[in-house]
Amino acid sequence: MLFLNGNDASVLRHRVVAEPHARALAETILAQAQAIMAKPLIDRRFEVGRPVMLQTSRLMADRVFLLGVAFFLTGGQIYRRRLIDEMLAACSFPDWNRSHFLDTAEMVAAIAIGRDWCKPLLTSSEKRVIDAAIVDFGLFPGLRSLISGSAWTKTPTNWNIVCCGGLIVAAVVMDDAEISGPVLEKACSAIRIGLAAYGQDGGWPEGASYWEYATRFAVLAFAALESKGSALLTVDEFPALARTWRFGRALTAPSGMVFDSGDSIAISRRLPVYGWLAQKNNDREAAQWQWQAPGDVHPLDLLWYTSPSSTLICEATRATELFRDAGYATLQNTAPQQGVYLAIQGGSNSTNHAHLDLGTFVLEYQGIRFVSDLGRGDYSTAGYFEPDKRFTHFLTRTCAHNTITFDERDQSLDARADFIASRSDSEVQEIACCIDDPGASFLHYRGFALWDDGTVVVLDRLMARTADAAPCDLEWSIHTQATVAVHDSRLDLVLAGKRIYLWVNGFSNTVPAVELIGGGEFPSREGAFSRISLKTAAAGGAAIAAVFSDRPDGDHSARTRRLDRWLEELMHPVLQ
C-alpha cells in the first residue's frame, strides 16, 4: 500500500504500543477521525469571490489521511467504510474543477490514496465509480494538459509540482496502464522543471507558504513511486530536496509565524513530510525538526515517524542561513535573554507570488514580531493576478513593505536583490545585499548586523548610477503592530508587554511619521498596523542607519561605522 512499508499496518500498531510519543499522536488522529463520523459527507464548495474549490480538495485529503490511518491503527472497518462513502460523494461531483487544475490535482491525489488504502473493501461497482472519476476528472484532462503544454507543465513554480505530483500519485495506483502509463511518463518528465526551482541549498523562491505546498506534493510523488517500485523518477536525482527542510526551519520564526514575504501567510500550514525527508537522508536534525516545527501534526507524521529519543539534541544559539538562489537570508540569536530573529527578502520581483519588496525584512525579539510584513492581498480581488493590475494593489506595492522607496515609485519587475557577502565572528553576524533596479537612478546597498547582545543594525548606502543623476526624494519605512511613542532621538515600540527601541540616523531635522493603517484591509493578518516612515532628499548618495535594541541607551556609533565601512568596501568593485 502507498506509504506503508511492506504493506503492513502491524508495524504502525507496534510503534504506537512501544513509543509514548507515537501513542499520543495516534490518540490525536483517532479523535479527529472520530469527529469526522458526526459530520456530513463532503460536498462541492467554491471559495467566495472566485471559482476555486481548493478548500474542498484539501478537506478531502484531510479526511483520507485521518480515516485511513485510523483504520490502520485500529483495524476498525467503520473508518474505511466512511472513507469509501467520502470518496463516492466526491466522485459524484460534476467534475473536479479542471479549469483551475490545482483543485483537480489535489483531489485526484486524495481519491487515489483512498482507493489504494480501501481497495480490499471496495465492491466492484464502487471501484468502477471511483476509477471512472479518477480517469475522467483527473488523468484524462491532466494528460491533455501535459500533451498540449499547458502553462503549468512548463513553469518552475508550485503549480508544476502540485499538478504533476497529484497526477503521479493517481497514475501510480491505477490498474489501467493504457492511461496511467502515458500520464506517469509525461508527468515525471514535466515535474523535473518544477523540481529544478529548488536552489542547490534547498531554498524555494516563492516563499514559505508555497514552499510548503510544493514540497508536500514533491514528496508525495516520490513516495508513491517508491511504494510501487517505479524508477521513472528518483529522489537521488534531486539532492536539493534532501536539504530543503532547512529552508522551512530557517523561515519559521520563534513566534511560530513564518516570514510572510510576497503572497505567503504568517501562519502557514505545517509541512507533513518532514519525517520522510529525515528517513530518506538519515538526517537527525531533520528528524528533530519534525517535532519542533510549529503547527498541527498530521497522520503522515505517524507513517513517517522518527522517534524523538533518537534525534540529535542540539540547540544553536546563533546562526546565519543564506539561500542565495531563492533570495532569502535569516540571522538568529536564540540566547534566552535576546531571542532575536531577522529574516530578509532578496531575489527577484518577477518571481511568481512576489511583491515589489526587495530588501524588506521582519524582526522578532523573544518571539514577538516587532517589524512585520502586512501579508498577501485578497486573491478574489479583481485583477490581483493580472500582470497589468497586480501591482496597483496596496499590499503588493513597495510602499507597503519595510524598505526604501524613491520618488514615490515602486520597484520595477526587473529589479533584483543579490546577497553579495556575509560574515560573522564571535560577536556579530552580518549580511549584505545589493538591490539593483534598472528603473532607479540609485544603486541600493542594504546591510544587516545582529550582535550577540541583541542589537540589530540595518544600514542603507545609496549610490547614484551617474555623476549627473538628478536628486530624488526617498522614504524609509517599516510596519509594526506595536504601540509607537516618538522621543527626541528614538522611538519606543511596545507590544505584548515587551519594549524595544529604535534609532534612525541619516534624516537631518526630520521627525518620524507614525501612521495607523490596516484593520480589516489586510486579509491574511489580524489587527491594525502602524507605518513608521522618514523622508529626505538624496543627491549623489546617502547613508541611513537604523538601530534596534531591547535597551534604551548605549552608543551604537561604532557598530554602525563597522557595517558602513564593510558596505563601502563591497561597493568598490562597482565604483572601479
Secondary structure as UniProt FT lines:
FT   TURN            2..3
FT   HELIX           5..7
FT   HELIX           10..18
FT   HELIX           20..37
FT   TURN            48..49
FT   HELIX           54..74
FT   HELIX           77..91
FT   TURN            98..99
FT   HELIX           101..118
FT   HELIX           119..121
FT   HELIX           124..133
FT   HELIX           134..139
FT   HELIX           140..148
FT   HELIX           151..153
FT   HELIX           158..173
FT   HELIX           177..195
FT   TURN            196..197
FT   TURN            200..201
FT   TURN            205..206
FT   HELIX           208..227
FT   TURN            228..229
FT   HELIX           235..237
FT   HELIX           239..243
FT   HELIX           245..250
FT   TURN            254..255
FT   TURN            262..263
FT   TURN            272..273
FT   HELIX           274..281
FT   HELIX           284..292
FT   HELIX           299..303
FT   HELIX           308..310
FT   STRAND          318..323
FT   TURN            324..327
FT   STRAND          328..333
FT   TURN            336..338
FT   STRAND          340..345
FT   STRAND          347..348
FT   TURN            349..350
FT   TURN            352..353
FT   TURN            358..359
FT   STRAND          361..365
FT   TURN            366..367
FT   STRAND          368..371
FT   TURN            379..380
FT   TURN            382..385
FT   TURN            387..389
FT   HELIX           390..392
FT   HELIX           394..396
FT   HELIX           398..400
FT   STRAND          404..406
FT   TURN            407..408
FT   TURN            413..414
FT   STRAND          416..424
FT   STRAND          428..436
FT   TURN            438..439
FT   STRAND          442..451
FT   TURN            452..453
FT   STRAND          456..464
FT   TURN            467..468
FT   STRAND          472..480
FT   STRAND          483..486
FT   STRAND          491..495
FT   TURN            496..497
FT   STRAND          498..505
FT   TURN            508..509
FT   STRAND          513..518
FT   TURN            520..521
FT   TURN            523..524
FT   STRAND          528..538
FT   STRAND          541..549
FT   HELIX           557..575
//
